[in-house]
């Protein structure tokens, strides 16, 4: 059974509607590309805090430049 894990980071977590739309699109793509039967795709959406992404590096650089 195929599984797709999505990591999301943004100003606001995705809404339920956005997750449903993404799931429908991902399911259709995997059906077309690798023949996954409808309803067989397992999808996990993980929302990451900004501090858990590379964005934290940009924040550190901005802070460093502000001090100089």
C-alpha positions as CSV (number, residue, x, y, z in Angstrom):
1,X,0.0,0.0,0.0
2,X,1.6,3.3,-1.1
3,X,2.2,5.9,1.6
4,X,2.8,9.6,1.0
5,X,4.1,11.7,3.8
6,X,3.9,15.5,3.4
7,X,5.7,18.0,5.5
8,X,4.2,21.5,5.6
9,X,5.5,24.7,7.1
10,X,3.8,28.1,6.6
11,X,2.3,31.0,8.4
12,X,-0.9,29.0,9.0
13,X,-1.6,25.3,9.0
14,X,-3.5,24.0,6.0
15,X,-7.3,23.9,6.4
16,X,-9.2,20.7,6.2
17,X,-10.4,21.7,2.8
18,X,-6.8,22.2,1.6
19,X,-5.8,18.8,2.9
20,X,-8.8,17.1,1.2
21,X,-7.9,18.8,-2.1
22,X,-4.3,17.8,-1.8
23,X,-5.3,14.2,-0.9
24,X,-7.6,14.0,-3.9
25,X,-5.0,15.3,-6.3
26,X,-2.2,13.1,-4.9
27,X,-4.5,10.0,-5.1
28,X,-5.4,10.8,-8.8
29,X,-1.7,11.3,-9.7
30,X,-0.7,8.0,-8.0
31,X,-3.6,6.2,-9.7
32,X,-2.4,7.5,-13.1
33,X,1.3,7.1,-12.6
34,X,1.7,3.8,-10.7
35,X,-1.8,2.3,-10.9
36,X,-2.7,2.7,-7.2
37,X,-6.3,1.5,-6.8
38,X,-8.7,4.2,-5.4
39,X,-8.7,4.3,-1.6
40,X,-5.4,2.5,-1.2
41,X,-3.1,5.5,-0.8
42,X,-2.1,6.3,2.8
43,X,-1.5,10.0,3.3
44,X,0.1,11.7,6.3
45,X,0.3,15.5,6.6
46,X,2.7,16.8,9.2
47,X,2.7,20.4,10.1
48,X,6.2,21.7,11.1
49,X,6.8,24.8,13.2
50,X,8.9,27.4,11.4
51,X,11.7,26.8,13.9
52,X,12.0,23.2,12.7
53,X,12.8,24.1,9.1
54,X,15.6,25.9,7.3
55,X,13.7,29.1,7.8
56,X,15.3,29.3,11.2
57,X,18.7,29.9,9.4
58,X,17.3,32.9,7.6
59,X,16.0,34.3,10.8
60,X,19.4,33.8,12.4
61,X,21.0,35.6,9.5
62,X,18.5,38.5,9.7
63,X,19.2,38.9,13.4
64,X,22.9,38.7,12.9
65,X,22.8,41.5,10.2
66,X,20.6,43.6,12.4
67,X,23.2,43.5,15.1
68,X,26.0,44.6,12.8
